[in-house]
Amino acid sequence: MTPNRIHANKIAAFLNKEPRDFTRPDLVKYIKANGVRMVNFRYVAGDGRLKTLNFVINDEKYLDRILSAGERVDGSSLFKNVDAASSDLYVVPRYRTAFVNPFSQVPAVDILCSFYTADGKPFASAPAEILRRAEAEFTGTTGLEFRALGELEYYIISPRNPLYPTPAQKGYHEAHPFAKWEALRTEAMAAIAEAGGRIKYGHSEVGLIRTEDSEMAQQEIEFLPVPASDAADQLAVAKWMLSAIGHKYGVVVSFAPKISIGHAGSGLHVHTCLFRNGRSVMLEKGELSPPARRLIAGFMELAAPMTAFGNTVPTSYFRLVPHQEAPINVCWAYRNRSALVRIPLGWLNAAGMVKDANPGSAVPAVEPNQTVEFRSADGSANMHLLLAGLCVAARRGFERKDALAYADKFFVDKNIYRKEYAALLEKLPKLPASCWESAESLEKNRAVFEARGVFTPQLIDGMVKRLKSYDDQNLSERLYGKEEEIKKLVDEYLYC
């Protein structure tokens, strides 16, 4: 590694090495040299939230012990399918995930952990372990690496500010002071980066909602493509950090899919791309490659059951409604935001643009960066299960002999929400319209997700049961015009 290389992660900067190369002695060295007095284990449980276990460092021997062997936890309280009669699980730290806690009043290092059973084997139903299996099976089938990035949208809800107003639904890329809470967003971005989050950028989003006493400003933080497990970890940490910083500011940070009917909801768009030996295989002679089109085919086939992982609360389906940017039809298109899967710009002509914008300057080599964007998921998603599902869907695209022709059946080149294309819209398959329908779709397709032992039957059973427990068939129709009941439901799932 180059000496004095810039690195947002403070431990990496101190050690002058990449996090993937961290060792136990490295962490002990940093902790001793920097007066760290606590170590926090963090792990994603069955509900998708990041949990915490705090350790005070008594002495170096105890520090070495917890870093070497981890600790016991009550699995039945973290996962619904664990029997309380034999519920102990181990949580073991993954050294590469260590970062300095930006919030703790006591100097602390946080480390993400994996779950293990009494016999020392990975706990099969842990979301991170399911994703790890999904990645391994995808790579084993295709020889490719599945990378992903998330677009994390959220609202900041605060007392109404009469100064420098922005019109409703006009907040996209607004700057301070017209865009409120830029300071909170940039503080969160810095903290997420220090924790290892590979951030692409942040900005204010389109949503701006005002009531008599409150103001709701939509924001977005987008990440860079990384291996799927890293992407899920980063999103889980980012949601926790944003919520913690919102609490510090005395405002609500909400990832809820819908907080006001008629206004922009918050999605969790996921960009995916495929690599071989560190090089993207998404393009061939300037066009989408066969591997990229196979990826799309898998997303088309399993789009409906994917809502079980990506749209997990009743208000998810207040967002997935006609005539909004959120998709309801199973199709794909180039740069069309009305489609379920979108092929965004990929920097194919970067050299010419840079030369035009900077006459006389040397033109750098800019690698194309083509992704395939899956647009239906929202902030209620369990990040690891969502990405595991996308890995399974991608693998399915490679397993289909007719994948390229199958993908072509779902291609559209029009804005399908315009009235003149209503006939085309009617021919396209639809996403589920409720948690209940999502559960039924997952049940119907469960064999695909359970194949090769990726998703466990117990986890699928639990998801189906939970989604059906909402009993939300035809919910939008039942609540039409009932503003108070809608508000009550939105408040119930405000924190997803």
N, C-alpha and C positions, 0 to 999 in steps of 0.2 A: 504494500500500500504506500502511496506517495506521502512523505512526511508532511504534517500540518495540513492535511486535506480537510476542507470544510465539511463538517457533518453536524446536522441539527441535534442528533442524539448526543447528550453530554457524556455518556459513558464511552461511546465510540470515539468522540473527540479526545477524551482523556487517554484512552488506551491506544489511539491512533490505529484502529482496526475496525473492520466492518462488523456489525452486529451478528451476522451469520457465523462469525468466527469466535464469538465470545466463549470463554470457558469458565468453569467454576473458580479457578484461581484468579482469573481476570476480575470477576465480580467482587471477590474478597479484597483484591488489591484496591479497586475503586472505593469500596465501602470504607476501608481502613483509612485511605488517604484523604477522604472528603468528609469525614465526621458523620457518616450516615448512621442513624440510630434505629431505624426500623426497616423491615422488609415486608412488603405486602404481596401476597399471592392473589392473582386474579384469574378467573375462569368463567367461561360461558356455560350456564346451566340449561336445563330443559326449556326454560321460558325465554331463552335468548339474551337475557340480561347478564351483564358482567358482575360477578360476585366477588367478595373480598374477604381475605383472612389476614389479619395483622400480626406481625411478630416484632417484639422488642428484642434487639440484639443484646443478649446478656454477656456474651464473650465470644471470642473467635471460634472456640470449639462448637458452641451452639449454632453459630452462623454456618459453619461448615456442615453441620448436621442437617439443617433444614434445606440447604442448597443441594446436598447429596441425596437425601432420601425423601424430601417432601413432607407431607403431613396427612393425617386421616381426616375425613369429613363424613357427614351424614348424607349418604346418597339419596335416601328416601325423601329428604327435605329439598333436594336439588332436582330430582327426577321423579316424575309420578309413577314410572313403571318399575321402581326399585322397591323391593319388599322391606318393610321396616324391621323384619326379623333377622335380616342379614344385609344390613344397609351400608356398612362401611365401604368407602372408596378411598383410594389414595389420590392426592393431587401432587404432581411432580413438576417442578419448574422447567421451562424451556429457556435456557440461558440467552439464546439469541433475541428474546423478546424483552429483555430488561431495559428499563428506562427510569429516569429520575422523576419522582412524583412532583408535579408542579403545584399541588394544592396543600400538601401536608405541612402543618406548622412544625412538625418534627421532621428533620431531614430523612427522606425515605427513598428506597428503590423499589419499584414495582416490577413484577415478573408474571407473565402469562403462564398458565399451567395446563397440563393434560391430565385426564382421569385414567386411573388404573384400578383393576379389580383385585380381590384378595390374592389371586394367584399371579399377580404381576402383569396381567395382560391388559391391553387398552380396553377401556369400557366402551362396548360396541355402540351404545345409544347416545354417547356424548356427541353433540353437534359437530365439534371440531374433528372428532374421529371419523364420523360419517363423511365429512368433506374430504378428509385425507384418503379414505378408501375410494371415494368417487374420482379423485384426481389420479390415483394409482391405476384404477381400472381404465380410465380414459387413455392415459399414457401407454398402458400395456396393450390396448387395442390399436392405437393410432400411431404410436411413436412420437407423439406431439405433446407439448406442454400447454395446458389450458391457463391462460392469464385473464385477469378481470380487473375492472375498476368500477367504483360506485359513484353516482352523483347523489350526494346526501342533501336532500331538501328539508327545510324545517321552517317553522314560524317562531318568531319571538313576540310574545304577547305581553304588553306593558300598558301602563296608564297613557291616556291619549296625550300626544304632544302637538299643540296647535302651531308650532313654528315650522316653517319650510315644508308645507304639505306636498305630498305627491298624490296625483289622482289614483283612484282605485284601479287595480290591474295594470298599473303603469310603472312598476318598480324595477323592471328588468335592467340591470347594470347601472342603476342610479348611483350617484356618488354622494358622500356626506357633504352637506347636512341634509339633503333631500332624502337620502337613504339613511334611515336610523339604524343604530346598533352595529355600525361598521367596526367600532372598537371591540365589541364583544366577539365578532366574527374573527377579526385578525388575532386577538388574544387566543382564541380557541385554535386557530390554524397553527400558531407558533407552538402551543402545547402539544397538539397532535403530532406535529413534525418531530418534536423532541422525543416523543414516544415511539418513533419509527414510522409514522404515517407518511407515505409518499404522496404529498399533496400536489395537485396540478395547479389549481387556483381556487379562489373564492369570490363570490359576488352577491349582490342583492338580486333576488328573483322577482318575477312579475307580480306576485301577490301582495296587495296592500289593502287591508280591511280595517275600516273604522266603525266603531259604535259610539254611543254617547260618552262612554267613559274609558274605552280602551282602544288600543291600536295594535294591529297584528301585521308585522313586517316579515315577508318571506325571504329566506336566504338560501344559499347553496354553497357547499364545499365539494369540489370534485377531485378525485384521486388519479394517480398514474397507474398504468397497467402493471400488475405484479402477479406472481403465482396465486391461485385462487384462495388457498388457505391464508396467505398473508393479507389478501384483500379483505377477507371476512374478519380477521383479527383487527385490522385497522378500522373498519367500520364500527365494530363493537366498541373499541376504545374511543373512537371519535364521538359516538352517541353519548357514552358515559361522560366524557370531558365537556361536551357542550352543555349537558344537563347540569353538571357541577358548576360551570362558569355562569350559567343562567341563574342558578341558585345564589351564587355570590352577588350577582347584580340585582337580585330581587325580582326577576322576571321569569316567565314560563317559557321554556324552549320545548316546542311540541313537534314531534315527527309524525303526528297523526295524519292519515291520508286525506281527511276532510275536516275542516273546522268551521266552515260556513258555506251553506248551499249557495251556488251561483258565483262563487269565487274560486280561484285556482286552488287545487289540492296539492299535496306534497307527494311526489313519487320517489322511488329509489331506482332510477334507471341504471342498468348494469351494462357496461361495455365489455365485450369479450374479444379475445384474439388468440391465435394459435401460433406457437413458435416451435422451431426445430433447431437445435444446437445454437440457441441464442438469436436466431433470425426469424422474423415474421414470415409466415407462409400464406398471408391473407390475400396477396395480389399475385397475378400472373399476367405479364405483358400489359400492365395498367388496368386490368379488369379483376373482378373478384375471382379468386382461384377456386378450383374444385373443392379443396378442404373447407374454404369459407362457406361455400354453398351447401356442403354437407352439414356444417354447423347450423346453418339456417334451417335446413330440412328437419333436423332434430328439434329445434325450437318450435317449428310449426306443428309437428306431430304432438308434442307434449305441452303445448301452451296452456291448455285448459287445466290439467292437474297441477301445473306449476303454480297456479294461484293459491294452492293449499300451503305453499311455502312462502309466497310473496305477498299475499293479501289475506291477512289472518284475523281481521276483526270486521264486524258488520259495517262500520263506516268506510271500509275499503271499497265497498260497492256503491257508495255515494260518489266516489271519484270515478269509477269505471262506468260512465254513463255516456249516451250518445252526444255528439256535437261538442265534445271537449277534446283537448289535446291528449288526455288519457285514452288509451285504446280499448275497444271492446271487440274488434274484429280481428280474426287471425289472418294476418297477411304481412308482407314485408315490402319495403320500397327504398329507393335512394332518397335520402334527405327529407323524407316526408314524415312530419311529426304526427300524422293521423294514423300511422301504421303501428302495429305491435312491435315489429322489428324494423329498425331504421339503419341504413348504411350512411353514416355521416361522411363529410369531407375527410380525406386521408392524406393531405399534403403531397399530392402527386406533382404539383407545379411550384413547389416552394422556392426553388432556385430563381426562377424568373421573377417571382413576387419580391424576394429580398433584393434582387438587383435593381428592380424598378423603384423600390422604396428607398434604396441607399445607393444612388448613382456614384460610381467611382470606387466603391468598396469591394473588397474581395468577397466573392459569393461562397458561403459555407455549404458543405454537403449536408443536406437535410434528408434523413431517412423517411420514406413514407410511413405513415402510422395509421393504418386502416383498422377499424374495429367494427364489430356488429353489435348494435345497441338493442337490448331487450327492455321494453318500456312499461310493462304492466305492473311491476312490483312497487311496493310502498314501504314506508317506515315501520310498519307493523311486522315486517319480515324478520324471521330468525335468519341472520346474515349467513351463518354457516350452512344451514339447511337449504336456503335459497341457492347458494352457489353450488352446493352438492347436487341439487336438482338440475341446475343448468349443465353441470358436468355430465350427468346421466343423459340428459337430452342431447347434448353434443355427441356423446358416444353412440347414441341411438342413430344419429344421422350418418355416422360412419358405418354402422352395421347394416343399414338399408342398401340393398343393391340398386334400388331405383331412386336414391336420394336426390340426385340432380334434377330428374324429371319431377319428382315430388315437390321439391322446393319451387320449381317454376310455376306450379299450379297456384301458388299463393302470392305470386308477384303482382303488384299493382303499380301503376305509374301516374295515378291521379289522387287528388284530395278526396278521399271517399266520403267525407262529410258534406260535400256540396250536393245540393238537391238533384242535380242532373245525373248523378251517379248512384242514385238510390237503388236501381236495379242491380248494379254490381255489388253493392253493399249487402243486399239480401242473399246473395249467393255465397258469401263468406261465412265460415264457421264463427261462432261467437264464444267469447270467454264466459265463464260462469257469472251469474248475476247476484250471488249471495255466498256466504260461507257454506250453507247447506249444499248448494250445487257444486261448490268447489270440493267438498268432502266426497260427494258422489263420484265426481270425476277422478279423484285420487283413488277411491276404492276400485273403480273400473280399470285403472291403469297401474295398480300397485305392483303387479308382477314385474313391470319394467324397472321400477325404482328398487325393488327388493332383489333383482337379479344380481348375481355375483356377490351377494351379501353386503351391498352398499347400504341401503336403508334396512333397518331391522323391522320385522313384522310388528313387534311391540310398539315401536315408535309410530309406524303408520296407523296402527289401531288407535293409539292415543290421539293422534292428530285428527283422525276422522271423528272420534268421539267428541273432541273439544269443538271442532268446527260445527258439528251438528247441534251441539248444546246451545248455540246461539238462537236456533229456531228462527232464522231470519229469512225464510222464503218470502218473496214478494214484499220485502220490508219497505222498499222505496214507495211502492204503491200504497201500502198500509199507512205510511206516515205522511203521505202527500198533503201539504197544507197545514200540518200539525206542528207549528214552529216550536212550541215548548217541548214536545216529545223529542223532536230532532235535536234540539239544544241539549236536552238531558243525555241523549245517547252520545253526542259529540263529547260532552264533558266526561262521560264514563270512560271513553277511550282516548282522552287527550294525551295521556302519557304512553299509549300503546303498550 
